[in-house]
């Protein structure tokens, strides 16, 4: 089978690998259909290895070279003994988190995504989405309805990140929400906030092309370029009582974006940190105390979110396909995918790789 494997920074190789054999008990073999290129994949390509283990992973045993891709879906080809939730021919979306199912403090409480032994398909597992086939555990695949397209199956994972960020912020009907960062996760978070009933949406980004793209997806969205306008001033100026927004969600992993969230949120509002910061960043803790705000992290998503997010997308309440700007083949993934997304002057937002292309 064809597979795109990470060997080192700026060293992705399209290789011919053996197709996985018959799945073991509790495992599922799928033929991959679409896979998204995530910001995490881009960071591995540009600066890695970061999450890809150099030594064998303590739970999965995986180490580089690694087949990339954790946003994907496909069709079940074979199942191992004891697998009952899916059967050959079923179309599925992949929940890529892999961890102990018991005997772990967090696993025993159903908080699988917080396990210290967490691994991910496409980063620290024997398989990934950027290949013709993937071998997974039965809990990693969720059957999808006819109303969900193959492309949308690959968008459930990033959409789950966005839905969880909104949940962590307590976004509800009528909320006012600022999202910093108009990348794929930022735009999906805006769409998730609208699906949750948010009535007033703001987005801040220094890229005018991305702001225009977000505005086209949500016409009533207020767009802010912090190079020209202070996000806090804009949000306060348009908020009830000039107090700021209810929830501010940081989707960049940028010091200035986080500070903008704290500035723009109202007293007793909530700031949610979703973007991964590469290093420690200072924050005005006097304002945290004075404004009586909550600051909450948002790591990945609970694994049980998949049916809920699938319903949101397939119903049309969360139109995730709006973030997709290009579909490419695996053969062209490096130049037309990874390099295109890393180009500061580029116009791409979310690129899907078509494994049948």
Buried (B, 14 or more C-beta within 10 A) or exposed (E): BBBBBBBBBEEBEBBEBEEBEEBEEBBBBBBBBBBBBBBBBBBBBEEBBEBBBEEEBEBBEBBBBBBBBBBBBBBBBBBBEEBEBBEEEBBBBBBBBBBBEEEBEBBEEEBBBBBEBBBBBBBBBBBBBBBBBBBBBBBBBBBBEEEBBBBBBBBBBBBBBBBBBBBBBBBBEEBBBBBBBBBBBBBBBBBBBBBBEBEBBBBBBBBEBBBEBBBEBBEEBBBBBBEEEBBBEBBBEBBEEEBBBBBBBBBBBBBBBBBBBBBBBBEEBBBBBBBEBEEEBEBEEEBBEEBEBBBBEBEBBBBEBBEBBBBBBBEEEBBBEBBBBBBBBBEEBBEBBBBBBBEEEEEBBBBBBBBEE
